Amino acid sequence: MSVITKDIVISAGDLKNQPVKITLAFIPPTADFTKVVPIAWRVFDLSDNATFNWTWNNILGACHADIDSDTGVVTPGEYTSLPIGDTSDLHVDITKRPPVYWFTDPSPFGQQTARVVNRTGSYADIGGGFIVNSGQSNEDIEPVLVCRSVPDGNSAYVNYTPILKLWVSLDYEESELLDVSIKDVPPLWQGDVSRITGKTVTINVKRDDNGSIVVDGPKGAVLEKTPGLAPHTLVYKVDLAFAVPGLVSEGVRAIVKQLAGKGYTFRSTTKGYDTETQLILTLPETVSCNQAEFDMVGAIEASPSIYGKAFVKGHSGAALLSSDDDIEKWVEINPASPQWFGATQSGAGKSAAFDGTNGQAFDKAANKNVGGKRTNGTASGFLAAAGKQNSKVSAAPDSGTAASGGEPAAIPEDVKFRSIRRGGGRRSTPLAA
């Protein structure tokens, strides 16, 4: 990956002798202010005709974050560079005083994220940011977010979309964790600095004739609220059927365990004492619904026992359009939607479970006896209880081994297709390039 470097310049015009306090922070779409909390990256007073500048780059890094319990100010400790696609383990030597943290050398793990696995034996705060002065004697890390209280054995994903936001007159210290209330304060400028053309991002701040603050920055980078997708907020939904009701709970857990470490979060909805459930995956920033489907089929096929064997009755996805006034607006997507394949893959690709090459396998599987009936995934002899029951499903802690990556291998003919859609034969039409 080529290195992207941007000089961020904050320049003051006529402030009418009334300095303003500027707060800059990177607020990626993954920030929920609970598990992933942004940091006040720069806080400073800006006076008439003054200029401040800093350099940002896309060299990702991770650190152990030391957080002051009184002020919330973050101080980066031990750190490592961590490219997209690599994973590293955070360890601690508690025999030293103070304890000494250290990272293992990054290694590929097959996913388009930058992952840190907590191996400290306790909760850890893990920061994500970018490396400055890479390879020089004064190399350091500048954290922009913190993954709070990561349990031992669990993962923190430190890659982020560098959406820079600017406010005035906020009450934060530099490097302080931001509170969720900042979402209620509209920034005066915001933009994804990695997508702004040129090497310099210049933002001008001044007062108009009425004394109001006016901020002028690159026009093409401002994230305006227009119809369209929010930055990669996607969910993948799959309807699963098991042989008997008693297998549903353990079966879902077996599938989730196979998917552990890939960055998904999970929600399962059942219909009482029934053989069916809907599993909903919230996707990491770099993962498409198409890839999630490949991973789901792989998890079902990889399960070593009957507990993880399920039949896929249907699938769909949803994309977040907007989140305003406490209302989230979603749109349903499917393999005919460009968003199914991700923002950069709208013109190519096929569904993992429903591409046209599997038509014969679907027809064959649709005619098999399952649970005593000639239907896919319906077991007889049980009554479905009324009412819906929602349950959270937690992924098992990471094992620390590298996850498989790349394009999934072709499914052998003799095992096509334990996971199928009722009726078989649904095909996806390749999208035009």
Residue pairs with C-beta under 8 A, 6 or more apart in sequence:
1 58
1 83
1 84
3 57
3 58
3 59
4 57
4 58
4 194
5 55
5 56
5 57
5 58
5 199
6 55
6 56
6 57
6 193
6 194
6 196
6 199
6 200
6 201
7 53
7 54
7 55
7 199
7 200
7 201
8 24
8 53
8 54
8 55
8 56
8 164
8 193
8 200
8 201
8 203
9 51
9 52
9 53
9 200
9 201
9 202
9 203
10 22
10 24
10 46
10 51
10 52
10 53
10 166
10 203
10 205
11 50
11 51
11 202
11 203
11 204
11 205
12 46
12 47
12 48
12 49
12 50
12 51
12 204
12 205
12 206
13 48
13 49
13 204
13 205
13 206
14 48
14 49
14 206
14 207
15 46
15 47
15 48
15 205
15 206
15 207
16 48
16 207
16 211
17 48
18 207
18 211
19 45
19 46
19 47
19 48
20 45
20 46
20 168
20 169
20 205
20 213
21 43
21 44
21 45
21 46
21 168
21 169
21 170
22 42
22 43
22 44
22 45
22 46
22 166
22 167
22 168
22 205
23 40
23 42
23 43
23 166
23 167
23 168
23 170
23 172
24 40
24 41
24 42
24 43
24 164
24 165
24 166
25 38
25 39
25 40
25 41
25 144
25 164
25 165
25 178
25 182
26 38
26 41
26 144
26 145
26 160
26 162
26 163
26 164
26 165
27 38
27 163
27 165
27 178
27 190
28 36
28 38
28 145
28 160
28 161
28 162
28 163
28 231
28 285
29 161
29 163
29 230
29 231
29 232
29 233
29 285
30 36
30 157
30 160
30 161
30 285
31 37
31 38
31 145
33 178
33 179
33 180
33 183
34 148
34 180
35 147
35 148
35 149
36 145
36 146
36 147
36 148
37 145
37 146
37 148
37 177
37 178
38 144
38 145
38 177
38 178
39 74
39 127
39 143
39 144
39 145
39 146
39 175
39 176
39 177
39 178
40 170
40 172
40 173
40 174
40 175
40 176
40 177
40 178
41 142
41 144
41 164
41 174
41 175
42 52
42 54
42 174
43 170
43 172
43 173
43 174
43 176
44 52
44 174
46 52
46 205
55 132
56 130
56 162
56 164
56 193
57 130
57 131
57 132
57 134
58 130
58 162
58 194
59 81
59 130
59 131
59 134
60 81
60 82
60 83
60 84
60 114
60 128
60 129
60 130
60 131
60 158
60 159
61 79
61 80
61 81
61 82
61 128
61 129
61 130
61 131
61 141
61 158
62 79
62 80
62 82
62 88
62 90
62 103
62 114
62 116
62 126
62 127
62 128
62 156
62 158
63 76
63 77
63 78
63 79
63 80
63 126
63 127
63 128
63 129
63 141
63 143
64 76
64 77
64 78
64 79
64 90
64 101
64 124
64 125
64 126
64 127
65 74
65 75
65 76
65 77
65 125
65 126
65 127
65 143
65 146
66 74
66 75
66 76
66 77
66 125
67 73
67 74
67 75
67 125
67 146
67 177
68 74
68 75
71 173
71 176
72 176
72 177
73 173
73 174
73 175
73 176
73 177
74 127
74 143
74 146
74 175
74 176
74 177
75 175
76 127
76 129
76 140
76 141
76 142
76 143
77 101
78 100
78 101
78 102
78 103
79 103
79 127
79 131
79 140
79 141
80 88
80 103
80 105
80 106
81 106
81 131
81 134
82 88
82 106
82 114
82 115
82 116
82 158
83 106
83 114
84 112
84 113
84 114
84 159
84 286
85 108
85 109
85 110
85 111
85 112
85 113
85 114
85 405
86 106
86 107
86 108
86 109
86 114
86 115
87 106
87 107
87 108
87 109
87 114
87 115
87 116
87 117
87 402
88 103
88 104
88 105
88 106
88 107
88 115
88 116
88 117
89 103
89 104
89 116
89 117
89 118
89 119
89 400
90 101
90 102
90 103
90 116
90 117
90 118
90 119
90 120
90 124
90 126
91 101
91 102
91 103
91 104
91 119
91 120
92 99
92 100
92 101
92 102
92 120
92 121
92 122
92 124
93 99
93 100
93 101
93 102
94 121
101 120
103 116
107 402
108 402
108 405
109 115
109 261
109 402
109 403
109 405
110 402
110 403
110 404
110 405
110 406
111 261
111 262
111 263
111 284
111 286
111 287
111 403
111 405
112 284
112 286
112 287
113 157
113 159
113 263
113 284
113 285
113 286
114 128
114 157
114 158
114 159
115 155
115 156
115 157
115 158
115 261
115 263
116 126
116 147
116 150
116 155
116 156
116 157
116 158
117 153
117 154
117 155
117 261
117 398
117 400
118 124
118 126
118 150
118 151
118 152
118 153
118 154
118 155
118 156
119 152
119 153
119 400
120 152
121 152
122 152
123 149
123 150
123 151
123 152
124 149
124 150
124 152
125 146
125 147
125 148
125 149
125 150
126 146
126 147
126 150
126 156
126 158
127 141
127 143
127 145
127 146
127 147
127 158
128 143
128 144
128 145
128 146
128 147
128 156
128 157
128 158
128 159
128 160
129 141
129 142
129 143
129 144
129 145
129 158
130 141
130 142
130 144
131 139
131 140
131 141
131 142
132 139
132 140
132 141
132 142
133 139
133 140
143 175
144 160
144 162
145 158
145 160
146 177
147 156
147 157
147 158
150 156
151 397
152 397
153 397
153 398
154 397
154 398
155 261
155 263
155 398
157 263
157 284
159 285
159 286
161 192
161 194
161 231
161 285
162 192
162 193
162 194
163 190
163 191
163 192
163 193
163 223
163 231
164 190
164 191
164 192
164 193
164 201
165 187
165 189
165 190
166 187
166 188
166 189
166 190
166 203
166 215
166 217
167 182
167 185
167 187
167 188
168 188
168 205
168 213
170 182
170 185
172 178
188 213
188 215
189 203
189 215
189 216
189 217
189 222
190 221
190 222
190 223
191 201
191 217
191 218
191 221
191 222
191 223
192 221
192 223
193 201
193 221
195 221
196 218
196 220
196 221
197 220
201 217
201 218
201 221
202 217
202 218
203 215
203 216
203 217
204 215
204 216
204 217
205 213
205 214
205 215
206 213
206 214
206 216
207 213
207 214
208 214
225 322
225 324
227 321
228 321
229 319
229 320
229 321
229 339
229 343
230 319
230 320
230 321
230 322
230 323
231 285
232 283
232 285
232 286
232 342
232 343
233 319
233 320
234 282
234 283
234 287
234 288
234 289
234 317
234 318
234 319
234 320
234 333
234 339
235 280
235 281
235 282
235 283
235 317
235 318
236 280
236 281
236 283
236 289
236 292
236 293
236 296
236 315
236 317
237 278
237 279
237 280
237 281
237 315
237 316
237 317
237 318
238 278
238 279
238 281
238 293
238 296
238 312
238 314
238 315
239 276
239 277
239 278
239 312
239 313
239 314
239 315
240 251
240 252
240 255
240 276
240 277
240 278
240 279
240 310
240 311
240 312
240 313
240 377
241 275
241 276
241 310
241 311
241 313
241 376
241 377
241 378
241 379
242 248
242 251
242 275
242 276
242 277
242 309
242 310
242 311
242 377
242 379
243 275
243 306
243 309
243 370
243 371
243 379
244 275
244 371
244 379
244 382
245 273
245 274
245 275
245 379
245 382
247 275
247 306
247 307
248 270
248 274
248 275
248 276
248 277
250 307
251 307
251 308
251 309
251 310
252 268
252 277
252 279
252 393
253 307
253 393
253 396
254 303
254 305
254 307
254 308
255 279
255 296
255 299
255 300
255 303
255 308
255 310
256 266
256 279
256 393
256 394
256 395
256 396
257 395
257 396
258 298
258 299
258 300
258 302
258 303
258 308
259 266
259 281
259 295
259 296
259 299
259 395
260 395
260 396
260 397
260 398
260 399
261 395
261 398
261 399
261 403
262 284
262 287
262 295
262 403
263 283
263 284
263 287
264 281
264 282
264 283
264 284
264 287
264 292
264 295
264 395
265 281
265 282
265 395
266 279
266 280
266 281
266 282
266 392
266 393
266 394
266 395
267 279
267 280
267 282
267 390
267 392
267 393
268 277
268 278
268 279
268 280
268 390
268 391
268 392
268 393
269 277
269 278
269 280
269 388
269 389
269 390
269 391
270 276
270 277
270 388
270 389
270 391
271 277
271 384
271 385
271 388
271 389
272 384
272 385
272 386
272 387
272 388
272 389
273 382
273 383
273 384
273 385
274 382
274 384
274 385
275 371
275 377
275 378
275 379
275 382
276 313
276 377
279 296
279 393
281 292
281 296
283 289
283 292
287 342
288 339
288 340
288 341
288 342
288 345
289 317
289 333
289 339
289 340
289 341
290 335
290 340
290 341
290 342
290 345
290 349
290 350
290 351
290 352
291 342
292 317
293 315
293 351
293 352
293 353
294 352
294 407
294 408
296 312
296 352
296 419
297 312
297 352
297 353
297 408
297 411
297 419
298 404
298 408
299 308
300 308
300 309
300 310
300 312
300 418
300 419
301 411
301 415
301 418
301 419
302 308
303 309
309 418
310 377
310 418
310 419
311 370
311 376
311 377
311 418
311 419
311 420
312 353
312 419
312 420
312 421
313 376
313 377
313 421
313 422
314 421
314 422
315 334
315 353
315 354
315 421
316 332
316 333
316 334
317 332
317 333
317 334
317 337
317 339
317 340
318 330
318 331
318 332
318 333
319 330
319 331
319 333
319 339
320 328
320 329
320 330
321 329
321 330
321 331
322 328
322 329
323 329
333 339
333 340
334 340
335 350
335 351
335 354
335 428
336 428
336 429
336 431
338 346
338 347
338 431
339 346
340 351
341 348
341 349
341 431
346 431
347 431
347 432
347 433
348 430
348 431
348 433
349 430
349 431
350 356
350 428
350 430
351 428
352 408
353 417
353 419
353 420
353 421
354 421
354 426
354 427
354 428
355 427
355 428
356 427
356 428
358 416
358 417
359 425
359 427
361 413
361 416
361 417
361 420
362 417
362 420
362 421
362 424
362 425
362 426
363 424
363 425
364 416
364 424
365 376
365 416
365 417
365 418
365 420
365 424
366 376
366 420
366 422
366 423
366 424
366 425
367 374
368 374
368 376
370 376
370 377
370 378
370 379
371 377
371 378
371 379
371 380
372 379
372 380
372 381
373 379
373 380
375 422
376 420
376 421
376 422
376 423
376 424
377 422
411 417
